[in-house]
Amino acid sequence: MFYGKARLIRQRKLADGIFEMILDLPEIAQTAVPGQFVDLYTEDPSLLLPRPISICDTDPEKGTVRLIYAVVGKGTDHFSRLADGSMIRVSGPLGNGYPLEEADSPFVTEIYVVGGGLGVPPMLFLAKELYKRYPDKPIRIFNGFRSTPWIEADFEPYGEVFSASDDGASGFMGNVIDAMEYRQVMAKDMDHEGVLYSCGPVPMLKALQNWQTRYEMHSFFSLEARMGCGYGACAGCPVRLRVPGADGDGERLASVCKDGPVFNGEEVIFA
Amino acid sequence: MKPELKVDFAGVPLKNPLVTASGTYNPEASGQFYDPSILGAVTLKGVSAEAWQGNPTPRIAETYGGMLNSVGLQNPGAAEYLAHEIPYMEQFDTKVIVNLAGHSIEEYERVTEMLCGADRIDMFELNISCPNVKEGGMTFGTDARMAEQVVKAVKRITDKPLIVKLSPNVTDITEIARAAVAGGADALSLINTLLGMRIDIRRRQPILARSVGGFSGPAVKPVAVRMVWQVSHAVDVPVLGMGGVSTGEDVVEMIMAGATAVALGTVCLTDPQAPVRILGELEETLNRLGIRDVNEIRGCV
């Protein structure tokens, strides 16, 4: 676990309210796995709690970590104004990460990587590592945006990329589920198993949860939450999980920050 | 020269006065950032006889110099603590305080019965001051007669030293302090969080799902120092001071106000390695002020 100050090598604006940071963070670049996140801290007394940001990519050789985030409040606004060379207090890598090994089985012949909005960036790190591990398995990447994509070409080396946008500005007009349905219909190749990894807004994950029940597919969702400490000490970010039982399903609580943010998609109970 | 940091807290020797506050320390999670063996003691999060689900989300809101929480004592129950959390602490050389939660005297008794046989537990902290549960919690901590009754009931069950955690949400905290001591409290801890609220002005709704929550963090420190000072002069049991402590100097301030030990709470959430930093700062501050033994300055104000 790294905890300390890191240098902001470069920050740039990708689109309105969307920023990319490259941080000099060798400890995290060399140990993080896809689906994990970092906490960024301000030194402003009105913004004491850390902001969790998913890891978009790492470069273990250069020792850098790439983050893409949206300005959603005062904390992220503060980060978006930091100049290159600034020092930022960071902890990480935090959380569990995606179980890549779920795609090990020879029966898994297709891997789905589905991101929506700010859930797209962490899917890049995931797609890259999946491709390294399973170069022979087709990786189908579905990215959903509101309008023009602000990250797209980076995914191309790792699989077949389908982009969807609500307004049709680029790629398929509609949401990622529509794009996936379209792709399923076109391919008619549902006689095998797939694994689906996803990160995105709750309505998208809910829709995916419904969608996947119609196919032979294991799913893993990365959840977003309003966190307190970000590392499992404060019980601020619970998620309800389904526990299958002989006489009906039970429930248990887990921490999004520490036990997650990635959970078995079938188990997540959305409020 | 290293200043002497050892203190005796209600008969329990602590290697230094630093303790974690309930709800801000999790053995595995916090262990990623520091070794709890550096601390005088750790407090395990409030536990009830049966598992509690806690409150709906959002449970956390940020505010200038602090935060609000309405976690509501979510915990897996005493049996789970006996199976996991308590044995996990065997590997660490620090005292273990367990915070006890209940909705009624019977529930406080029940959780005490379940845990009092665990040797690894050095002390109990009776939580009669949580602002985030409907019954029990703060209702015991804001009524002197009920406070005395619940303390008496728990003391009948266990020989372990009992700390009673007090709420600041009262007119006169010394009245509740005296009642807890009359009931048999071996020590008092204060302050629990202040009842607070924040509103999302765009949605015209409270930020917290439960509307109100406990306010903690550096902004509450002057209130905490004042109450530690009042209580430590009103009773003759030792005080575990807490409330916004974020630096070594804050620890010295609490001890001068009358605290024997000092707990770190919100700072552990906003700076996960805070215990390491604050321990270093405490030694440095004592040296700078020419204080050779932390016991010299207790209650000097």
Interface residues (C-beta under 8 A of the other chain):
Chain A: M1 Y3 Y41 P45 S46 L47 L48 L49 P50 S91 A225 R226 M227 G228 C229 Y231 G232 A233 C234 A235 G236 C237 P238 L253 K258 A271
Chain B: G23 T24 Y25 N26 E28 A29 S30 Q32 F33 K45 Q53 G54 P56 T57 P58 R59 I60 E62 T63 Y64 G65 G66 M67 N69 V71 Q74 G217 P218 T266 C268 L269 T270 D271 P272 Q273
